[in-house]
Amino acid sequence: MLLGVIVAGTLAANAGALEVVGVPGGTHVGVYPYLGGSLILPGERVTLVTGLAVEWSPESDRWGLVATFTADVALSPRLGLDLNLAVIHDQAGGERGGAAFFAGAGPGLSIFAGRWTVSPFVSLFHGLNVSGWSLVPGVNVAVGL
């Protein structure tokens, strides 16, 4: 069964950037460009997308892995409304012992143009092993492989 689902899905390459803003207060934490891949499981009205990416903030020299899950509801053939869920690992350099973990969710839009998809989004994250909240706006660009 799982093999059939994977074969029925489409792989995509992803690139994007996001900004992390501490809330409350609006403190700029960092801009994180990222690269990753995703598996797209199309449905009749709802498409499910799982993804894994690596992100890095040059200004704070922090990096991490991001696991995402998106449910995209088709509004038209060229537009979808997204619900995004994510878990993020973030650390300085090679300091795995000091890694911070965050979980978050939020809305987004997907604009489809052939094999390409552009998805602006905003999510609210909370620390799992650290205190605090962050607001994370960003944009993802995906191309089907």
N, C-alpha and C positions, 0 to 999 in steps of 0.2 A: 504494500500500500504506500509506504513512504517513498519508495523509488518511483512509483507512478506519479506522486505529487511533485517530486523534484523534476522529473522529465516534463511534466505539464507546465512547470514554471519557466520564467524567463530570467536570465541573469542580467544585471546592469552594473556599470561602473558609475561611481558617485564622486563628486567633488563639491566642495562648498566652503562656507565660512559662517561663523557665528560669533556673537559678542556676548560675554558673560557680564551681567550687571547685578551687583549685590542689592538685595532689597530687605528691609526698607533702606532708603537713603540714596539709591541710584549710583552707587560707587562702581566705577569702571574696573573690572577685574582683569579682562584680557580679551583679545580677539584670537580665535582659534580657526585657522584654515584646516581642512580635513580631506582625506581620500579614503574611499572604501568600496565595498561591493554590496549588492543586495540581490535577493531572490524575490521575484514578483509572481504572486499567485493570483491570476485574474479570476474574477467571478462575474456573474451576470450584472450585478449592481454594485457590489463591493469588491474591491481588490485589496488583498493583503500583501504587505511588503515587510520582509525581515532584512535587517542590514547589520553590517559590522564595519566600523571605520577606525582609523587612527587619526587623532587630532594633535596639533601642536601650537602653542602660543609663543611666538618668537620673543615677544616683549617680556614675558614672565618666565621663559624657559621651562614651561611645564608642558606635559604631554599626557595622552591617555587613550584608552580604547573606549569606543561607544557602541553599545548594542541597542538597536532600535526595532520597533514594531509599529507599523502604520496600517490603519484601516482607511482606505480611500473610497468615499462614496461618490459615484458618478453623478454630476449635476448636468453634464452634457458630454458629447463626444470629446470635447477639448478642455473640460474643466472638472476638477474633483475637489471635494471638501475632505480634509484629512483630520484624523485624530492620531496624534503621535505619542508614543510611550518610549522612554529611553532610560538606560542605566549607563552611567559614566564612571570611569576610573580616571583619576587625575593625579599625577605625581611630578615631582621635581627631579629632573635627570634620571639617574638610576636608583633613586631612593624608594624602592618598592615598599619598605616598611612604613613609610610615611604617606602612602597613597590615600587619597580621599575618594569616597564613593558617593554618588548622587543618583537620585531617581527623580524623574519628572514626566510631565505630560503637557500637551497643549494642542491648539488647532493649527492648521495650515491649509494652503491651497496648492493644488497641482495643476499646472498648465501644460497640456500635451501638444507636441508638434512632431509627428512622426515617431522616430525612435527616441526623441529627446523629451525630457520632462524638466520643468523648472518649478521648484516648490519653495516659496517663502513660508516661514513658520515662526511661531513664538511658543516657548514652553516655560513653565515654572518648575524649578528644581528645588529639592530639599536634600541636605546632607544626610547620608545614612550613618556615617561614622564620625561626622563633624557637624557642628551646629551651623545654622544659617540657611537662607533661601537665596535663590538667584533667578533672575528673569533672563531668558536667552532667546533673542531674536536671531534669525539667520536665513540663509537661502541655500538650497541644495539643487544641483544640476545633475541629472542622471541620463545616461545613454544606454539603451538596450543593446546587449551584445549578441 
